[in-house]
Amino acid sequence: MVFKRLLGAMGAGGPSVDTVLDGGAVAPGGILSGQVHLQGGSADVEIEHIGLELIARVEAEHEDGESEGAVVFERFTVGGGFRLAEQERHSVPFSVSLPWETPVSELYGQPLGIVLGVRTELAVTGARDKGDLDPLAVRPLPVQEAVLEALGQLGFGFKSADLEHGHIGGTGQQLPFYQEIELTPAPQYAHVVNEIELTFLATPAGMEIVLEADKRGGLFESGQDALTRFTVSHHDVGARDWNSEVDGWIRQLVEHRASYGSHATYGHADPYAAGSGYGHHSAHGSSHASAYESGHGSGHEGHRSGPGLGTAVAAGAAGLAVGVVGGLVAAEVVDEVGDFFEGDDDEGGEED
């Protein structure tokens, strides 16, 4: 076994750690499992605790413009309280539940450009250190997939996806950020809408679906944004005509009926300012990070340049999957993910 990281804060003879996730993408609210493999160093050590952090790359708008950073959105303790002997190899299995609002990072196996990772923290008497980030793949829940596929069937195309720091007012949002999936309009709406932005806020019972339309302006009026919200149950997957349902949502949105609010309800808080929304606790007691762990600069535009739907539909492929395959260069996204994780390595020895 090749261990990924020698834990520098524990000295040259300290233990090393390698976390191996079980294969396959996990759905929001699903079980993430794997094993933490430890390799003893040059002396016996007491392992106080082994922790896992879920990390996301999040964009934030503030007075100086836009920046990116790594945000810890969940923490788990998966082991500890034992002695690791010199050169001993020891494995700790784990099984934890992802938060329901965990962003979707792939659709039909194709990456969306969302960067998620799992990082291991090892605490030894007198020191603690963090290992490498391991990429985390999250697939959509059945209801999310049904909505996305309906949008693709209706002619909407995938443009980009990102994570925005802040809260959507009036919703039950729990995490300090939300996912936006940007779509190019279907032909029947292209004359009134520049793009559609979609956000899922999942719960154990179902999810809130927030839709925002960047509306085109007429000859004597400027464009305006329209925002509306719908709630569905996880049990609705096989009980609705999703094409008709989603098309009705879009019509309400475009016609500005049942308006939920304006773009101002989106909370683009400055993550560096006091009271930015971090540090609250979820129902199960885990605390979120109090600020950005590192800034990686702006310029997160690499995955936005591809075309939307319009490629031929292969046998068995449907909906937005075609938009992802045709509009997103997978290798480019993989490079982006790799660069982000490599840039985070320098933080491995920092404490919170």
Secondary structure as GFF3:
##gff-version 3
##sequence-region A 1 352
A	DSSP	beta_strand	5	6	.	.	.	ID=ss1
A	DSSP	three_ten_helix	8	10	.	.	.	ID=ss2
A	DSSP	beta_strand	16	21	.	.	.	ID=ss3
A	DSSP	beta_strand	31	39	.	.	.	ID=ss4
A	DSSP	beta_strand	45	62	.	.	.	ID=ss5
A	DSSP	beta_strand	65	79	.	.	.	ID=ss6
A	DSSP	beta_strand	82	84	.	.	.	ID=ss7
A	DSSP	beta_strand	89	97	.	.	.	ID=ss8
A	DSSP	beta_strand	106	107	.	.	.	ID=ss9
A	DSSP	beta_strand	110	111	.	.	.	ID=ss10
A	DSSP	beta_strand	116	124	.	.	.	ID=ss11
A	DSSP	beta_strand	127	135	.	.	.	ID=ss12
A	DSSP	alpha_helix	142	154	.	.	.	ID=ss13
A	DSSP	beta_strand	157	165	.	.	.	ID=ss14
A	DSSP	beta_strand	177	184	.	.	.	ID=ss15
A	DSSP	three_ten_helix	187	189	.	.	.	ID=ss16
A	DSSP	beta_strand	193	202	.	.	.	ID=ss17
A	DSSP	beta_strand	206	215	.	.	.	ID=ss18
A	DSSP	beta_strand	225	233	.	.	.	ID=ss19
A	DSSP	three_ten_helix	234	236	.	.	.	ID=ss20
A	DSSP	alpha_helix	242	254	.	.	.	ID=ss21
A	DSSP	three_ten_helix	263	265	.	.	.	ID=ss22
A	DSSP	alpha_helix	320	327	.	.	.	ID=ss23
A	DSSP	alpha_helix	330	344	.	.	.	ID=ss24
A	DSSP	three_ten_helix	345	347	.	.	.	ID=ss25
###
